[in-house]
Amino acid sequence: MTFIEVLPADRANIRVHGNGFLQAETACGGKLHIWDPRLPRQKTPNCIHNHNHGFISTVLKGVIELTEFTVTGGEQFVIHLCDPRKGKDTKLTPIDSPTAIVDLKVNRVFRMTEGSLYQFPLEMFRYHEVIPKTNVAITYVRSTERLGEEVLPSVLVPYGEEPDNDFDRYAFYEQAAKVYKEHLIQLLHKQIVTLGEF
């Protein structure tokens, strides 16, 4: 992996995701995800989610655990759609339907270490959760097949709790940029990322 692959396209593309990791969209179209305990996160974590695209992810540092779930009828969680808001975090809006109140059954659990690569196919009803198992974890994600932008991904919010829609992922740029720079230098030093032709 080369430096240009993990270099952010511009300032606006470094942000803090509500689930507590730094997200940097790179000049090559991928995303660098960095979990670091110094980063802020939403008051109500909404870690179980799906995507409107498939992706391939490579673990560059640390250990992460990915759990896949099967959704069943129940009463533990409420499905919320992720409505995009320009310049802010997405707004989580509950689906007004009895079928949007669900339970979860663990399908598979993967533990991935540095150098591991995993592929997540495009399946809107496949929910998953990614948890760092080390103090710091870094992954590089590349999208594969994608649905139209009108198809919104969703998250599962514990029943009776309100999502933290006041969280602004762009409000922590200075803090996020510092964390990003520190970890990028470490990746270069360990030659996990090389300068390549940059």
Residue pairs with C-beta under 8 A, 6 or more apart in sequence:
1 58
1 60
1 140
1 192
1 193
1 194
2 193
2 194
2 195
2 196
2 197
2 198
3 188
3 193
3 194
3 195
3 196
3 198
4 27
4 28
4 196
4 197
4 198
5 26
5 27
5 28
5 30
5 140
5 193
5 196
6 24
6 26
6 30
6 32
6 140
6 184
6 187
6 193
7 26
7 27
7 198
8 14
8 24
8 25
8 26
8 27
8 180
9 25
9 26
9 27
11 173
11 177
12 170
13 24
13 25
13 26
14 22
14 23
14 24
14 173
14 176
14 177
14 180
15 22
15 23
15 24
15 169
15 170
15 172
15 173
15 176
16 22
16 23
16 39
16 40
16 41
16 169
16 171
16 172
16 175
16 176
17 23
17 33
17 89
17 169
18 41
18 42
18 45
18 46
18 89
18 164
18 167
18 169
19 41
19 42
19 45
19 46
19 47
20 35
20 39
20 40
20 41
20 42
20 45
21 33
21 34
21 35
21 36
21 39
21 132
22 32
22 33
22 34
22 35
22 36
22 39
22 176
22 179
22 180
23 31
23 32
23 33
23 169
24 31
24 32
24 34
24 180
25 31
26 32
29 142
29 143
30 140
30 141
30 142
30 143
31 140
31 141
31 142
32 138
32 139
32 140
32 141
32 180
33 138
33 139
33 140
33 141
34 136
34 137
34 138
34 179
34 180
34 183
35 62
35 64
35 132
35 136
35 137
35 138
36 135
36 136
36 179
36 183
37 135
37 136
38 175
38 179
39 172
39 175
39 176
39 179
40 172
40 175
41 167
42 89
42 163
42 164
42 167
43 164
43 167
44 157
44 158
44 161
44 162
44 163
44 164
46 80
46 92
46 155
46 156
46 157
46 163
47 129
47 130
47 131
48 69
48 77
48 104
48 127
48 128
48 129
48 155
48 156
49 82
49 127
49 128
49 129
49 153
49 154
49 155
49 156
50 123
50 124
50 125
50 126
50 127
50 128
50 153
50 154
51 120
51 122
51 124
51 153
52 122
52 124
52 146
52 147
52 148
52 149
52 151
52 152
52 153
53 122
53 143
53 144
53 145
53 146
53 147
54 119
54 120
54 121
54 122
54 143
54 144
54 145
54 146
55 119
55 120
55 141
55 142
55 143
55 144
56 117
56 118
56 119
56 120
56 141
56 142
56 144
57 117
57 118
57 119
57 120
57 139
57 140
57 141
57 142
58 115
58 116
58 117
58 139
58 140
58 141
59 112
59 113
59 114
59 115
59 116
59 117
59 137
59 138
59 139
60 114
60 138
60 139
60 140
60 187
60 192
60 193
61 114
61 136
61 137
61 138
61 183
61 186
61 187
61 192
62 114
62 132
62 133
62 134
62 135
62 136
62 137
62 138
63 111
63 112
63 113
63 114
63 132
63 133
63 134
63 137
64 111
64 112
64 130
64 131
64 132
64 133
64 137
64 139
65 109
65 110
65 111
65 112
65 130
65 131
65 132
65 133
66 109
66 110
66 112
66 118
66 128
66 129
66 130
66 131
67 106
67 108
67 109
67 110
67 128
67 129
67 131
68 106
68 107
68 108
68 109
68 110
68 126
68 127
68 128
69 104
69 105
69 106
69 107
69 127
69 128
69 129
70 104
70 105
70 106
70 107
71 102
71 103
71 104
71 105
71 125
71 127
72 102
72 103
72 104
72 105
73 99
73 101
73 102
73 103
74 101
74 102
74 103
74 104
75 101
75 103
75 159
76 102
76 103
76 104
76 158
76 159
77 101
77 102
77 103
77 104
77 156
77 157
77 158
77 159
78 94
78 95
78 100
78 101
78 102
78 156
78 157
78 158
78 159
79 94
79 95
79 100
79 101
79 102
79 154
79 155
79 156
80 92
80 93
80 94
80 95
80 154
80 155
80 156
80 157
80 163
81 92
81 93
81 94
81 95
81 152
81 153
81 154
82 90
82 91
82 92
82 152
82 153
82 154
82 155
83 90
83 91
83 92
83 93
83 152
84 90
84 152
85 91
87 170
88 168
88 169
88 170
89 165
89 167
89 168
89 169
91 165
92 155
92 157
92 163
92 165
94 100
94 157
95 154
101 159
102 156
104 127
104 156
110 118
111 133
112 118
114 192
119 144
120 126
120 128
122 144
122 145
122 146
122 147
124 147
124 151
124 153
127 156
136 183
138 183
138 187
155 163
157 163
184 193
187 193
188 194
188 195
